[in-house]
């Protein structure tokens, strides 16, 4: 299909002239709880004494912290209270917050002397001495049992198997923020303890980017409780392995392939493929920038990676094969990080970090098309999901991540039953919050497929993600799989394979790289090649499949369900990077702190006031935030988010909040606000997007958090050139982005 010739540059919203800031300094309030001090204080004293008793019992043995001056325990706040609000008090009382579970519960530590003092202080509170009344905002002190430390899926496995001698491959996370020397001593003792209990260390212990220690070991089920009970252990979970689940068919390529000579390869954006290697035919090899292998890897087979890279470099490979002339949209850096079919999470973390540290100066878009074999539990961010977020925040890069594949289509009889099955939930690292998780929808109808065109693919995992957040973030067309396990041939299932052959395969592995290629193209067109703005425009231009395009009519539960299936929809490259006569996009980026509210202006043109049709204008808003993350904060993992609110001029010229009734696109503590509203009656002039930052924990009120905003006005009647109307009325207020023509083949 030819490109739309009516392509115009987006308009920018200057910070200096079209943005107003207002004071938003937060104020704290506290109220007396009206408790019986003696009864409540006695409860707290009992909790502390239970902790002492537990330590006496455990540390008489081989506990890793028995010789250390430390007590580790859990603190629980009452309903309605937040740990952030009590942090200063807790630290003043000698309790350091090591890991947050949710807004009311945390693992804390104290020296033995401060713990003894804590007992005295609580007794004083119980006896109403008047100096310790803030203990009313603590509900309980608890010792953390071995069972509580074990992940739900691990406990279920233990109950199912029940054989004491069976070895389990597990990851033990140490209590964070203990301090380097103490952690190293405890780690050494824990390693010895594991060996003494007939366990085996499977990999060199390593640290997450925040310093938290991880030990991977094989431990007999009968010894797991003893090891889990060690006070330095924070969480025990089954070791995660990452793989691509589905198999493909390899066929000869009957076409002589060549690159489109009109494309200047050196001007193409770069996508890093984190996979098992890439091996294109010689005629296409110039698309590869370099081949790279991480430390300790022997290199993979190039089977999966070649297929993935072909989708990133050429998007719809099947369509282009008909002519044999391949139109590349991106160059490829081949990072051959998978030397085995199954790789453990800790190994993958090391290799991805090395790749990003090597290439972040020359490449900002990274594709990762491997996933865990089981769905996420969702209450705790995965280690790999956190590491991808950390790398994104530190280096300004973006990962496109496959949500993973399941095999429920082999046993279920309908797509509805698959989507209702909890085993279809996304797999790590698609729970990453700062990156782009990608699902697959079927591109062609085929007899024998449970999914028709536009449906979620029968193998594609769906949301929700971490803590119920919307996942996937976006979807792409792909092949389907029939109930008999075969993949029918269509343009979406065809990809390049090594040795000049073609692969016929379906999977989310091949949806993610298509998004990577699109994101890289968008990145070329945005000011300063801002990856956050590129991500914003990717979501902003997306469209839901036709079967659910009446999004404003959906009820709340329906909107949430479709969000967990399709995210923001299917990408539309032209819409993301260009405006047209009937669809005008304003873009703006900046940083915001907790003490400032921001009003961002854009123009609704006067020409709409002469149109008498109902539902004449649509406004689409997308705001993406890049907040700090902290994996030790549990459900409060995300450090901040920017709330975006649409304000229009009503028929009386009054500024009025005009957010959509269905709020799924405006969810607190998500990184993306994406919503739209249709208008019939309003006044032209300066409309506004109000932005407000909400933050947690270590995000100080003055810390600046990056955001990117896109706002589109669409003339649903298509009766006027609103682009020119806006430019004329604005009189230079909203400068145009420099127009970059991107070749598009759809």
C-alpha positions as CSV (number, residue, x, y, z in Angstrom):
1,X,0.0,0.0,0.0
2,X,1.4,3.4,-0.9
3,X,2.1,6.0,1.8
4,X,-0.5,8.7,2.5
5,X,0.8,11.8,0.6
6,X,-0.9,14.2,3.2
7,X,1.8,13.8,5.8
8,X,2.7,16.8,8.0
9,X,5.0,17.3,10.9
10,X,3.7,17.2,14.5
11,X,3.6,20.4,16.4
12,X,5.6,21.0,19.6
13,X,4.4,22.6,22.8
14,X,7.3,24.8,24.1
15,X,7.9,24.7,27.8
16,X,8.8,28.4,28.0
17,X,5.6,29.8,26.6
18,X,2.8,27.3,26.6
19,X,3.2,25.7,30.0
20,X,2.1,27.1,33.4
21,X,3.4,25.8,36.7
22,X,1.6,26.1,40.0
23,X,2.7,25.3,43.6
24,X,1.7,21.8,44.7
25,X,3.7,21.3,47.9
26,X,2.3,18.3,49.7
27,X,1.0,18.6,53.3
28,X,0.9,15.8,55.8
29,X,-1.8,15.1,58.3
30,X,-2.2,12.6,61.2
31,X,-5.0,11.9,63.5
32,X,-5.2,10.1,66.8
33,X,-6.5,6.5,66.5
34,X,-8.4,6.5,69.8
35,X,-6.8,3.1,70.9
36,X,-6.7,1.6,74.3
37,X,-3.0,2.2,75.0
38,X,-2.5,-0.7,77.4
39,X,-4.3,-3.2,75.2
40,X,-2.5,-2.1,72.0
41,X,0.9,-1.7,73.7
42,X,0.6,-5.2,75.2
43,X,0.0,-6.6,71.7
44,X,3.1,-4.9,70.4
45,X,5.2,-6.1,73.4
46,X,4.0,-9.7,72.8
47,X,5.1,-9.4,69.1
48,X,8.5,-8.2,70.1
49,X,8.9,-11.0,72.7
50,X,7.9,-13.6,70.1
51,X,10.7,-12.3,67.8
52,X,13.2,-12.7,70.7
53,X,12.0,-16.3,71.3
54,X,12.3,-17.2,67.6
55,X,15.8,-15.7,67.5
56,X,16.8,-17.6,70.6
57,X,15.7,-20.9,69.0
58,X,17.1,-20.3,65.5
59,X,20.4,-18.7,66.4
60,X,21.4,-21.5,68.7
61,X,22.0,-23.4,65.5
62,X,23.8,-22.4,62.3
63,X,22.0,-19.3,61.4
64,X,24.1,-17.1,59.0
65,X,23.5,-14.0,61.2
66,X,23.9,-15.5,64.6
67,X,27.3,-13.8,65.2
68,X,26.1,-10.4,63.8
69,X,24.7,-7.4,65.7
70,X,21.3,-7.4,64.0
71,X,17.7,-8.4,64.4
72,X,15.5,-8.8,61.3
73,X,11.7,-8.8,61.6
74,X,8.5,-7.6,60.0
75,X,6.5,-4.4,60.9
76,X,2.8,-4.1,60.0
77,X,0.9,-0.8,60.0
78,X,-2.9,-0.5,60.4
79,X,-5.3,-0.1,57.5
80,X,-5.1,3.3,56.0
81,X,-1.6,4.0,57.2
82,X,1.4,4.1,54.8
83,X,5.0,3.1,55.6
84,X,6.3,6.2,53.7
85,X,4.5,8.5,56.2
86,X,6.0,6.6,59.2
87,X,9.5,6.2,57.7
88,X,11.1,9.1,59.7
89,X,9.6,7.8,63.0
90,X,10.8,4.2,62.3
91,X,14.3,5.3,61.5
92,X,14.4,7.5,64.6
93,X,13.4,4.5,66.7
94,X,16.4,2.5,65.2
95,X,14.5,0.4,62.6
96,X,16.0,0.4,59.1
97,X,13.6,-0.5,56.3
98,X,15.2,-3.2,54.2
99,X,12.4,-4.3,52.0
100,X,8.8,-3.2,51.5
101,X,6.1,-5.8,50.9
102,X,3.2,-3.4,50.4
103,X,2.3,0.1,51.7
104,X,1.6,-1.3,55.2
105,X,4.2,-4.1,55.6
106,X,8.0,-4.1,55.5
107,X,11.0,-6.1,56.5
108,X,13.1,-4.0,58.9
109,X,16.4,-4.5,60.8
110,X,17.8,-3.1,64.1
111,X,20.9,-3.6,66.1
112,X,20.5,-5.8,69.2
113,X,20.8,-2.7,71.5
114,X,18.3,-0.7,69.5
115,X,16.0,-3.7,69.5
116,X,16.2,-3.9,73.3
117,X,15.5,-0.1,73.4
118,X,12.5,-0.7,71.1
119,X,11.1,-3.1,73.7
120,X,11.5,-0.5,76.4
121,X,9.9,2.2,74.2
122,X,6.9,0.0,73.5
123,X,6.5,-0.7,77.2
124,X,6.5,3.0,77.8
125,X,3.8,3.5,75.2
126,X,1.8,0.7,76.8
127,X,2.1,2.4,80.2
128,X,1.1,5.8,78.7
129,X,4.3,7.7,79.5
130,X,3.3,10.3,76.9
131,X,6.6,10.3,74.9
132,X,5.9,7.4,72.5
133,X,2.4,8.0,71.3
134,X,3.4,7.4,67.6
135,X,3.5,3.7,68.3
136,X,-0.3,3.9,67.8
137,X,0.5,3.9,64.1
138,X,2.1,0.4,64.3
139,X,-0.2,-2.5,64.3
140,X,2.2,-5.4,64.9
141,X,5.8,-6.7,65.0
142,X,6.3,-10.2,63.6
143,X,9.0,-12.8,63.1
144,X,9.1,-13.9,59.5
145,X,8.6,-17.7,59.1
146,X,10.2,-19.9,56.5
147,X,6.9,-20.6,54.7
148,X,6.2,-16.9,54.3
149,X,9.5,-16.5,52.5
150,X,8.7,-19.1,49.9
151,X,7.0,-18.1,46.7
152,X,3.4,-19.4,46.2
153,X,4.4,-21.4,43.2
154,X,7.3,-23.0,45.1
155,X,5.0,-24.0,48.0
156,X,2.5,-25.5,45.6
157,X,5.3,-27.6,44.0
158,X,6.5,-28.8,47.4
159,X,2.9,-29.9,48.3
160,X,2.5,-31.6,45.0
161,X,5.8,-33.5,45.1
162,X,6.4,-34.1,48.8
163,X,9.5,-36.2,48.4
164,X,12.1,-35.1,50.9
165,X,15.1,-36.2,48.9
166,X,14.0,-34.6,45.6
167,X,16.3,-31.7,44.7
168,X,14.8,-28.3,43.8
169,X,16.6,-25.7,41.7
170,X,15.9,-22.5,43.6
171,X,17.0,-18.9,43.9
172,X,17.5,-17.5,47.4
173,X,17.3,-13.7,47.7
174,X,19.2,-12.2,50.7
175,X,17.7,-9.5,52.8
176,X,18.5,-6.2,50.9
177,X,20.5,-3.3,52.3
178,X,22.5,-5.2,54.9
179,X,25.8,-3.5,54.0
180,X,28.5,-5.0,51.8
181,X,30.7,-6.7,54.5
182,X,27.9,-8.1,56.5
183,X,26.1,-9.4,53.4
184,X,29.3,-11.1,52.2
185,X,29.9,-12.8,55.5
186,X,26.3,-14.0,55.7
187,X,26.4,-15.2,52.1
188,X,29.5,-17.3,52.8
189,X,27.8,-18.9,55.8
190,X,24.6,-19.5,53.9
191,X,26.6,-21.3,51.2
192,X,28.2,-23.5,53.8
193,X,24.8,-24.2,55.3
194,X,23.3,-25.2,52.0
195,X,26.2,-27.7,51.4
196,X,25.9,-29.1,55.0
197,X,22.2,-29.8,54.2
198,X,23.1,-31.8,51.1
199,X,22.5,-28.9,48.7
200,X,24.6,-27.8,45.8
201,X,25.6,-24.3,44.6
202,X,24.7,-24.1,40.9
203,X,26.2,-20.8,40.0
204,X,28.5,-18.1,41.4
205,X,26.4,-15.9,43.8
206,X,25.7,-12.6,42.2
207,X,24.1,-9.2,43.1
208,X,21.3,-7.4,41.4
209,X,22.0,-3.8,40.4
210,X,20.9,-2.5,43.8
211,X,23.4,-4.8,45.6
212,X,20.9,-7.4,46.7
213,X,22.5,-10.9,46.8
214,X,21.1,-13.9,45.0
215,X,22.2,-17.5,45.5
216,X,21.2,-20.2,43.0
217,X,21.3,-23.7,44.5
218,X,19.9,-27.2,44.4
219,X,18.4,-28.1,47.7
220,X,16.5,-31.2,48.9
221,X,12.9,-30.6,49.7
222,X,13.5,-32.0,53.2
223,X,16.1,-29.3,53.8
224,X,14.4,-26.3,52.2
225,X,12.5,-25.2,55.3
226,X,15.7,-25.2,57.4
227,X,17.5,-23.1,54.7
228,X,14.5,-20.8,54.2
229,X,14.4,-20.2,58.0
230,X,17.8,-18.6,57.9
231,X,17.3,-15.0,58.9
232,X,19.4,-13.6,56.0
233,X,17.0,-15.2,53.5
234,X,14.3,-12.8,52.3
235,X,12.6,-14.8,49.5
236,X,12.9,-18.3,48.0
237,X,11.6,-19.1,44.6
238,X,12.0,-21.7,41.8
239,X,14.8,-20.8,39.4
240,X,13.4,-19.4,36.3
241,X,14.5,-20.5,32.8
242,X,13.9,-18.5,29.7
243,X,13.2,-20.1,26.3
244,X,11.1,-19.9,23.1
245,X,8.5,-22.6,23.5
246,X,7.3,-23.2,19.9
247,X,8.9,-25.1,17.1
248,X,9.1,-24.0,13.5
249,X,9.2,-25.5,10.0
250,X,12.2,-24.7,7.7
251,X,11.7,-24.6,4.0
252,X,13.9,-23.6,1.0
253,X,13.7,-20.1,-0.2
254,X,12.7,-20.0,-3.9
255,X,13.5,-16.3,-4.3
256,X,16.8,-14.6,-4.9
257,X,16.8,-11.8,-2.3
258,X,18.3,-8.4,-2.6
259,X,18.2,-5.1,-0.7
260,X,16.2,-2.2,-2.1
261,X,18.9,0.0,-3.7
262,X,17.0,3.2,-2.9
263,X,17.6,2.8,0.8
264,X,20.8,4.2,2.4
265,X,21.7,1.5,4.9
266,X,23.9,3.8,6.9
267,X,21.0,6.1,7.7
268,X,18.8,3.4,9.1
269,X,18.2,3.2,12.9
270,X,19.7,0.4,14.9
271,X,18.0,-2.4,16.8
272,X,19.9,-4.7,19.1
273,X,18.7,-8.3,18.9
274,X,19.4,-10.2,22.2
275,X,19.0,-13.8,21.0
276,X,20.8,-16.9,19.8
277,X,22.6,-15.2,16.9
278,X,21.7,-13.8,13.5
279,X,22.8,-15.2,10.1
280,X,21.3,-13.4,7.1
281,X,21.9,-14.4,3.5
282,X,25.0,-12.8,2.1
283,X,22.9,-10.4,0.0
284,X,21.3,-9.0,3.2
285,X,24.4,-9.1,5.5
286,X,25.1,-5.4,5.1
287,X,22.0,-4.8,7.4
288,X,24.1,-6.3,10.2
289,X,26.2,-3.7,12.0
290,X,28.2,-6.2,14.0
291,X,28.1,-9.7,15.6
292,X,28.9,-9.9,19.3
293,X,29.0,-12.6,22.0
294,X,29.1,-12.0,25.8
295,X,31.7,-13.2,28.2
296,X,31.4,-16.9,28.9
297,X,29.0,-17.7,26.0
298,X,29.8,-20.1,23.2
299,X,27.1,-18.7,21.0
300,X,23.8,-20.0,19.9
301,X,22.5,-21.7,16.7
302,X,21.3,-18.5,15.0
303,X,17.9,-20.2,14.3
304,X,15.6,-18.2,16.5
305,X,17.7,-15.0,16.4
306,X,17.7,-14.9,12.6
307,X,13.9,-15.1,12.5
308,X,13.6,-12.4,15.2
309,X,16.1,-10.1,13.4
310,X,14.3,-10.5,10.1
311,X,11.1,-9.1,11.7
312,X,13.0,-6.1,13.2
313,X,14.9,-5.3,10.0
314,X,12.1,-6.0,7.4
315,X,8.8,-6.1,9.4
316,X,6.5,-8.0,7.0
317,X,9.0,-10.5,5.5
318,X,6.3,-12.6,3.8
319,X,4.9,-9.6,1.8
320,X,8.3,-8.7,0.5
321,X,9.3,-12.2,-0.5
322,X,6.9,-12.0,-3.4
323,X,9.2,-9.5,-5.2
324,X,12.5,-10.6,-3.7
325,X,13.4,-7.0,-3.0
326,X,13.8,-6.4,0.7
327,X,13.1,-3.0,2.1
328,X,14.9,-2.7,5.4
329,X,13.7,-0.3,8.1
330,X,16.4,-0.9,10.7
331,X,20.0,-2.2,11.0
332,X,20.8,-5.0,13.4
333,X,23.4,-5.4,16.2
334,X,23.5,-9.2,16.8
335,X,24.0,-9.9,20.4
336,X,24.3,-13.7,20.6
337,X,23.5,-14.2,24.3
338,X,21.7,-17.6,24.1
339,X,24.0,-20.5,23.8
340,X,21.4,-23.0,25.1
341,X,17.8,-23.5,24.5
342,X,17.0,-22.9,28.2
343,X,19.0,-20.3,30.1
344,X,18.6,-19.5,33.8
345,X,17.5,-16.0,34.8
346,X,20.7,-15.1,36.6
347,X,22.8,-15.9,33.5
348,X,20.5,-13.9,31.3
349,X,20.8,-10.9,33.6
350,X,24.6,-10.9,33.4
351,X,24.6,-11.2,29.6
352,X,22.0,-8.5,29.0
353,X,23.8,-6.1,31.3
354,X,27.0,-6.6,29.4
355,X,25.3,-6.0,26.1
356,X,23.7,-2.8,27.1
357,X,26.9,-1.5,28.8
358,X,28.7,-2.3,25.5
359,X,26.2,-0.7,23.0
360,X,24.1,1.9,24.8
361,X,26.1,4.7,23.2
362,X,25.2,3.6,19.7
363,X,21.8,1.9,20.1
364,X,18.7,2.8,22.2
365,X,16.3,0.0,21.1
366,X,16.8,-3.6,22.3
367,X,14.6,-6.6,21.5
368,X,14.3,-9.6,23.9
369,X,12.2,-12.5,22.6
370,X,12.7,-15.0,25.3
371,X,10.3,-15.6,28.2
372,X,9.9,-17.8,31.3
373,X,8.1,-21.1,30.9
374,X,5.5,-20.2,33.5
375,X,3.3,-17.1,34.2
376,X,4.2,-14.5,36.7
377,X,2.7,-14.5,40.2
378,X,2.5,-10.8,39.9
379,X,2.8,-9.6,43.5
380,X,6.6,-9.2,43.3
381,X,8.5,-7.8,40.3
382,X,10.8,-10.4,38.7
383,X,14.5,-10.0,39.0
384,X,15.0,-9.8,35.2
385,X,12.0,-7.4,34.9
386,X,13.7,-5.2,37.4
387,X,17.1,-5.4,35.7
388,X,15.6,-4.3,32.4
389,X,13.9,-1.4,34.1
390,X,17.1,-0.4,35.8
391,X,19.0,-0.5,32.5
392,X,16.3,1.6,30.8
393,X,16.4,4.2,33.6
394,X,20.1,4.4,33.8
395,X,21.0,4.4,30.1
396,X,17.8,5.8,28.4
397,X,17.2,2.7,26.4
398,X,14.0,0.8,25.7
399,X,13.4,-2.9,25.5
400,X,10.7,-4.6,23.4
401,X,9.8,-7.8,25.2
402,X,7.8,-10.8,24.1
403,X,5.0,-11.6,26.6
404,X,5.6,-15.3,26.1
405,X,3.8,-18.3,24.6
406,X,1.6,-21.0,26.1
407,X,0.3,-24.2,24.7
408,X,-3.3,-24.0,26.0
409,X,-4.5,-24.1,22.4
410,X,-3.6,-27.9,22.5
411,X,-6.3,-28.7,25.1
412,X,-8.8,-25.9,25.1
413,X,-11.7,-25.7,22.6
414,X,-12.2,-21.9,22.3
415,X,-10.3,-18.7,22.6
416,X,-12.6,-17.5,25.4
417,X,-11.6,-20.5,27.5
418,X,-7.9,-19.8,26.9
419,X,-8.3,-16.1,27.9
420,X,-10.0,-17.1,31.1
421,X,-7.2,-19.5,32.1
422,X,-4.7,-18.1,34.6
423,X,-2.0,-20.1,32.9
424,X,-2.3,-17.7,30.0
425,X,-0.9,-14.8,32.1
426,X,2.3,-13.1,30.9
427,X,5.6,-14.5,31.7
428,X,8.7,-12.7,33.0
429,X,10.4,-10.4,32.0
430,X,7.2,-8.9,30.4
431,X,6.3,-7.6,33.9
432,X,8.9,-4.9,33.3
433,X,7.3,-1.5,34.0
434,X,9.5,0.9,32.1
435,X,9.7,-1.1,28.9
436,X,7.4,-2.3,26.1
437,X,5.8,-5.7,26.5
438,X,4.4,-7.1,23.2
439,X,1.6,-9.6,22.5
440,X,0.4,-11.1,19.2
441,X,-2.8,-11.0,17.3
442,X,-3.7,-13.1,14.3
443,X,-3.2,-11.5,10.9
444,X,-5.1,-13.8,8.7
445,X,-8.2,-16.1,9.0
446,X,-7.4,-19.9,8.8
447,X,-9.8,-22.9,9.2
448,X,-8.8,-24.8,12.4
449,X,-7.6,-21.8,14.3
450,X,-9.3,-20.8,17.5
451,X,-8.5,-17.2,16.7
452,X,-9.8,-15.2,13.7
453,X,-8.1,-12.1,12.2
454,X,-7.7,-9.4,14.8
455,X,-8.2,-11.8,17.8
456,X,-5.5,-12.5,20.4
457,X,-3.4,-15.3,18.9
458,X,-4.2,-18.7,20.5
459,X,-0.6,-19.0,21.9
460,X,-0.1,-15.4,23.1
461,X,0.0,-14.7,26.8
462,X,-2.1,-11.8,28.2
463,X,-2.3,-9.6,31.2
464,X,-2.6,-8.4,33.9
465,X,1.0,-7.6,34.7
466,X,2.7,-6.7,37.9
467,X,0.2,-5.7,40.6
468,X,-2.6,-5.9,38.1
469,X,-1.2,-3.3,35.6
470,X,-2.2,-3.4,32.0
471,X,-0.1,-5.8,29.9
472,X,0.8,-6.2,27.1
473,X,1.6,-2.6,26.3
474,X,1.0,-3.1,22.6
475,X,0.4,-5.9,20.1
476,X,1.5,-6.8,16.5
477,X,0.1,-9.1,13.8
478,X,1.5,-12.6,13.7
479,X,0.8,-16.0,12.4
480,X,-1.6,-18.4,14.1
481,X,-1.4,-22.0,15.3
482,X,-4.0,-24.6,14.5
483,X,-5.4,-27.0,17.1
484,X,-3.3,-29.7,15.6
485,X,-0.1,-27.7,16.4
486,X,0.7,-26.7,12.8
487,X,1.4,-23.1,11.7
488,X,-0.4,-22.3,8.4
489,X,1.6,-20.3,5.8
490,X,0.7,-16.6,5.5
491,X,2.7,-13.4,5.2
492,X,2.9,-13.0,9.0
493,X,4.3,-16.5,9.6
494,X,7.2,-16.3,7.1
495,X,10.6,-15.2,8.3
496,X,14.2,-15.6,7.2
497,X,16.2,-18.6,8.5
498,X,19.9,-19.4,8.4
499,X,21.5,-20.8,5.3
500,X,19.3,-18.8,2.9
501,X,16.1,-20.6,4.0
502,X,12.7,-19.6,5.3
503,X,11.0,-20.3,8.6
504,X,7.3,-20.8,9.1
505,X,6.5,-20.1,12.7
506,X,4.2,-18.2,15.0
507,X,4.9,-16.8,18.4
508,X,5.1,-13.5,20.4
509,X,8.9,-13.8,19.8
510,X,8.2,-12.3,16.3
511,X,5.7,-9.7,17.4
512,X,8.2,-8.0,19.7
513,X,10.9,-7.3,17.1
514,X,8.3,-5.8,14.7
515,X,7.6,-3.3,17.4
516,X,11.3,-2.8,17.9
517,X,11.7,-1.9,14.3
518,X,8.8,0.5,14.4
519,X,10.0,2.1,17.7
520,X,13.5,2.6,16.1
521,X,11.9,4.4,13.1
522,X,9.8,6.7,15.4
523,X,12.9,7.5,17.4
524,X,14.6,8.9,14.3
525,X,11.8,11.5,14.0
526,X,11.5,12.9,17.5
527,X,13.5,15.8,18.9
528,X,16.8,14.8,20.5
529,X,15.9,11.1,19.7
530,X,14.1,11.0,23.1
531,X,13.3,7.3,23.7
532,X,10.4,8.2,26.1
533,X,8.8,10.4,23.4
534,X,9.2,7.6,20.9
535,X,7.5,5.2,23.2
536,X,4.7,7.8,23.8
537,X,4.1,8.2,20.1
538,X,4.1,4.4,19.6
539,X,1.2,4.1,22.0
540,X,-0.4,7.3,20.8
541,X,-0.7,6.1,17.2
542,X,-1.9,2.6,18.0
543,X,-5.4,1.5,17.1
544,X,-7.5,-1.3,18.6
545,X,-8.6,-4.0,16.2
546,X,-11.8,-3.3,14.3
547,X,-13.8,-5.7,16.4
548,X,-13.4,-3.5,19.5
549,X,-12.8,0.0,18.0
550,X,-15.8,1.5,19.9
551,X,-13.7,1.8,23.0
552,X,-15.7,4.7,24.5
553,X,-18.7,2.5,24.7
554,X,-17.0,-0.2,26.8
555,X,-17.8,-0.5,30.5
556,X,-15.0,-0.5,33.0
557,X,-14.6,-4.3,33.3
558,X,-14.7,-4.7,29.5
559,X,-12.1,-1.9,29.0
560,X,-9.8,-3.6,31.6
561,X,-10.2,-7.0,29.8
562,X,-9.4,-5.6,26.4
563,X,-6.5,-3.7,27.9
564,X,-5.1,-7.0,29.2
565,X,-5.5,-8.6,25.8
566,X,-4.5,-5.8,23.4
567,X,-2.8,-3.1,25.5
568,X,-3.0,0.2,23.5
569,X,-3.6,-1.7,20.3
570,X,-1.8,-2.3,17.0
571,X,0.9,0.1,15.9
572,X,0.3,2.5,13.0
573,X,3.7,4.0,12.0
574,X,2.4,6.8,9.9
575,X,0.0,8.0,12.7
576,X,2.8,7.9,15.2
577,X,5.2,10.1,13.2
578,X,3.0,12.3,11.1
579,X,0.0,14.6,11.4
580,X,-2.5,15.1,8.6
581,X,-5.1,17.7,7.6
582,X,-7.7,16.1,9.8
583,X,-5.5,14.8,12.6
584,X,-3.1,17.1,14.4
585,X,-0.7,15.9,17.1
586,X,1.1,18.2,19.6
587,X,4.1,16.8,21.5
588,X,5.8,18.0,24.6
589,X,8.4,16.5,27.0
590,X,10.0,17.6,30.3
591,X,10.5,16.8,33.9
592,X,8.2,17.3,36.9
593,X,8.6,17.2,40.6
594,X,6.1,16.6,43.5
595,X,5.9,20.3,44.4
596,X,4.7,21.5,41.0
597,X,1.5,21.1,39.1
598,X,1.7,21.8,35.4
599,X,-0.9,23.0,32.8
600,X,0.1,22.4,29.2
601,X,-1.8,24.3,26.5
602,X,-2.9,23.2,23.0
603,X,-5.3,24.8,20.5
604,X,-8.8,23.6,19.6
605,X,-9.4,25.5,16.3
606,X,-12.4,27.9,15.8
607,X,-13.5,26.0,12.7
608,X,-15.2,23.4,14.9
609,X,-17.6,25.9,16.2
610,X,-19.2,26.1,12.7
611,X,-19.7,22.4,12.5
612,X,-23.2,21.3,13.8
613,X,-22.7,17.6,13.7
614,X,-22.7,15.5,16.9
615,X,-19.4,13.9,17.9
616,X,-17.4,16.1,15.6
617,X,-14.0,16.2,17.4
618,X,-11.9,13.6,19.2
619,X,-9.1,14.3,21.6
620,X,-6.5,11.6,22.3
621,X,-4.0,12.0,25.2
622,X,-0.9,9.9,25.9
623,X,1.5,10.6,28.8
624,X,4.3,8.3,29.6
625,X,6.5,8.6,32.7
626,X,10.0,7.3,33.3
627,X,10.2,7.1,37.1
628,X,12.9,5.5,39.3
629,X,12.2,1.9,40.4
630,X,13.2,0.0,43.5
631,X,12.8,-3.8,43.6
632,X,13.1,-3.7,47.4
633,X,9.8,-1.8,47.7
634,X,7.5,-4.7,46.8
635,X,4.1,-3.5,45.5
636,X,5.5,0.1,45.8
637,X,8.1,-0.8,43.2
638,X,7.3,2.2,40.9
639,X,8.7,5.4,42.4
640,X,6.3,7.9,40.8
641,X,3.8,8.5,38.1
642,X,2.4,11.5,36.3
643,X,-1.4,11.9,36.3
644,X,-2.7,13.5,33.1
645,X,-6.1,15.2,33.0
646,X,-7.9,16.8,30.0
647,X,-9.5,20.2,30.5
648,X,-11.7,21.8,27.8
649,X,-13.4,25.1,27.3
650,X,-17.2,24.5,27.6
651,X,-19.9,26.4,25.7
652,X,-19.6,29.2,28.3
653,X,-15.9,29.5,27.9
654,X,-15.2,27.9,31.3
655,X,-12.3,25.5,31.8
656,X,-13.8,22.2,32.8
657,X,-12.4,18.7,33.5
658,X,-13.3,16.4,30.6
659,X,-11.8,13.0,31.3
660,X,-13.5,9.9,29.9
661,X,-16.1,8.0,32.0
662,X,-14.2,4.7,31.6
663,X,-11.0,5.1,33.6
664,X,-8.9,2.1,32.5
665,X,-6.6,4.4,30.6
666,X,-6.0,6.6,33.6
667,X,-4.8,4.1,36.2
668,X,-2.8,5.2,39.2
669,X,0.8,4.0,39.5
670,X,1.0,3.0,35.8
671,X,3.7,4.5,33.7
672,X,1.3,5.4,30.9
673,X,-1.9,7.4,30.8
674,X,-3.6,6.8,27.4
675,X,-7.2,7.8,26.8
676,X,-9.5,9.6,24.4
677,X,-12.8,11.5,24.4
678,X,-15.3,12.6,21.7
679,X,-16.8,16.1,21.9
680,X,-19.9,17.7,20.4
681,X,-20.4,21.0,22.3
682,X,-17.4,23.1,23.4
683,X,-15.6,26.4,22.8
684,X,-12.5,26.8,20.7
685,X,-9.3,28.3,22.1
686,X,-6.7,27.1,24.6
687,X,-7.5,23.7,26.0
688,X,-5.2,22.2,28.6
689,X,-3.6,19.0,29.9
690,X,-3.0,19.2,33.6
691,X,-0.1,17.2,34.9
692,X,0.6,16.2,38.5
693,X,3.3,14.0,39.8
694,X,2.7,11.5,42.6
695,X,5.7,9.9,44.3
696,X,6.8,7.3,46.8
697,X,9.6,6.6,49.2
698,X,13.1,7.7,48.1
699,X,11.7,10.1,45.5
700,X,12.1,13.4,47.2
701,X,9.6,16.2,46.6
702,X,12.1,18.1,44.6
703,X,13.4,15.2,42.4
704,X,12.6,15.7,38.7
705,X,10.9,12.8,37.0
706,X,10.9,12.6,33.2
707,X,7.7,12.5,31.2
708,X,6.6,12.7,27.5
709,X,3.1,13.9,26.3
710,X,1.3,13.6,23.0
711,X,-2.1,15.2,22.4
712,X,-4.1,14.8,19.2
713,X,-7.1,16.6,17.8
714,X,-9.0,14.7,15.2
715,X,-11.8,16.1,12.9
716,X,-14.2,13.2,12.8
717,X,-16.2,14.9,10.0
718,X,-13.1,15.2,7.9
719,X,-14.7,18.4,6.5
720,X,-11.9,20.9,7.3
721,X,-8.1,21.2,7.1
722,X,-7.7,21.7,10.9
723,X,-3.9,21.4,10.6
724,X,-3.8,24.7,8.7
725,X,-6.4,26.3,10.8
726,X,-4.4,25.5,14.0
727,X,-1.2,26.8,12.4
728,X,-2.9,30.0,11.3
729,X,-4.5,30.6,14.7
730,X,-1.4,29.7,16.7
731,X,0.7,32.3,14.9
732,X,4.0,30.5,15.6
733,X,3.2,29.4,19.2
734,X,3.6,25.7,18.3
735,X,6.7,25.1,16.1
736,X,6.6,22.1,13.8
737,X,8.9,19.2,14.3
738,X,11.4,18.8,11.4
739,X,9.7,16.5,8.9
740,X,11.5,13.2,8.3
741,X,10.2,10.9,5.6
742,X,10.3,7.3,6.7
743,X,9.7,4.6,4.1
744,X,6.7,2.5,5.1
745,X,5.7,-0.8,3.7
746,X,2.5,-2.2,5.3
